[in-house]
Amino acid sequence: MANPEITARHVLTLSSLTKEVSRPTIRATALVFEDPASRELEERLTRIAPSTANVLIVGETGTGKELVARYIHESSPRRRGPLIAVNCGTFVESLIESELFGHEKGAFTGADQARTGWFEAAQGGSIFLDEIGDLSLSLQVKLLRVLQEREVVRVGARKPIAVDVRVIAATNIDLEEAVRLGRFRQDLFYRLNVARVDLKPLRERPGDILPLARYFLDLYGRQHDRPGLALDDAATRALLAHFWPGNIRELENVMHHAILVAQGAEVAPNDLNLSRRIEQSVPASPPQELSLDEIFGRLFDAGGDALFDRIVDALIRAALHHCEGNQVQAARLLGISRNVLRSQLARMGLIPGRRRKPRSPSA
């Protein structure tokens, strides 16, 4: 099966949308508008982008929330200004206020010079606050004030600084449920939830799967000097049948793996790294009386490599599926912290590993 021509109309990547980067590296993650659900998304983004309204992007891990944020920014009157991307989940509590709002010299131990924060750095443009649900309640109060007053106060300062910044926030958790549980401020939720974008998981927009797969084949094929690699019919069917709990990011990793191991001119199902799933070893509908000991016994009898990792991976995937991708709920269900869950997800290749925090721009 030959690869169709891949054009900018089909695939949008982070690097194709903007040159403004607040991180040392850019992932290759892409977004397409081929499935009917994605075309509806494109129409919604086209209506939202020209406004000045705050945006809340909601979707499972790996659905392309940052790419959507960049699409909105580049389609808005603020496209000539910077887009600063900040992952709220990567900062320790003691540092995030300084990173977001800046600090004055001597504000705390180690503050040997004044620093602008990310809001000031985004002046005239947009700031993308990823994993907004990870902010503590105390930081939520300060962010709310910034949204209300359109000004920031650096740590250690008393004079506010006016900022002209559009806020685009993203989350993979149910913020309305977090509000109900007292973990997220209702007034901040209303401030952010002006223009809402709900990203469907990849399994609910199957028309995007093959265009994305072919894009990643082309991308990594060129990187590894294997251009022109195609999908055979069986591999195509396997991709369309997969559940994709890790969404676009998982698909990217699967295609990267295929480039590395495929032996011929076409990618076969065995090259996709989709078959080693613990759920295929367990009866699809086990009897209610079947105990965990009996299930494990059958697995031990069946044998296979890396059984422990396969069981852990399957347990995590099942918990995420049960919680519809909500990491906080899945971690609670498993009896582990969200950080531990995210470490496991990074090991499985479903989310990127923890990044170094970006350096604050000098004042």
HELIX and SHEET records of a PDB file:
HELIX    1   1 LEU A   14  LEU A   17  1                                   4    
HELIX    2   2 PRO A   36  ILE A   48  1                                  13    
HELIX    3   3 LYS A   65  GLU A   74  1                                  10    
HELIX    4   4 PRO A   77  ARG A   80  5                                   4    
HELIX    5   5 CYS A   88  THR A   90  5                                   3    
HELIX    6   6 GLU A   93  PHE A  101  1                                   9    
HELIX    7   7 TRP A  118  ALA A  121  1                                   4    
HELIX    8   8 ILE A  132  ASP A  134  5                                   3    
HELIX    9   9 LEU A  137  GLU A  149  1                                  13    
HELIX   10  10 LEU A  175  ARG A  180  1                                   6    
HELIX   11  11 GLN A  186  LEU A  192  1                                   7    
HELIX   12  12 LEU A  202  GLU A  204  5                                   3    
HELIX   13  13 PRO A  206  ASP A  208  5                                   3    
HELIX   14  14 ILE A  209  GLN A  223  1                                  15    
HELIX   15  15 ASP A  233  ALA A  241  1                                   9    
HELIX   16  16 ASN A  247  VAL A  261  1                                  15    
HELIX   17  17 PRO A  269  ASP A  271  5                                   3    
HELIX   18  18 ILE A  278  GLN A  280  5                                   3    
HELIX   19  19 LEU A  292  ALA A  302  1                                  11    
HELIX   20  20 LEU A  307  HIS A  322  1                                  16    
HELIX   21  21 GLN A  327  LEU A  334  1                                   8    
HELIX   22  22 ARG A  338  ARG A  347  1                                  10    
SHEET    1   A 2 VAL A  11  THR A  13  0                                        
SHEET    2   A 2 ALA A  30  VAL A  32 -1                                        
SHEET    1   B 5 LEU A  83  ASN A  87  0                                        
SHEET    2   B 5 SER A 126  ASP A 130  1                                        
SHEET    3   B 5 ARG A 166  THR A 171  1                                        
SHEET    4   B 5 VAL A  55  VAL A  58  1                                        
SHEET    5   B 5 ALA A 195  ASP A 198  1                                        
SHEET    1   C 2 GLU A 151  VAL A 152  0                                        
SHEET    2   C 2 ILE A 161  ALA A 162 -1                                        
SHEET    1   D 2 ALA A 230  LEU A 231  0                                        
SHEET    2   D 2 GLU A 266  VAL A 267  1                                        
END                                                                             
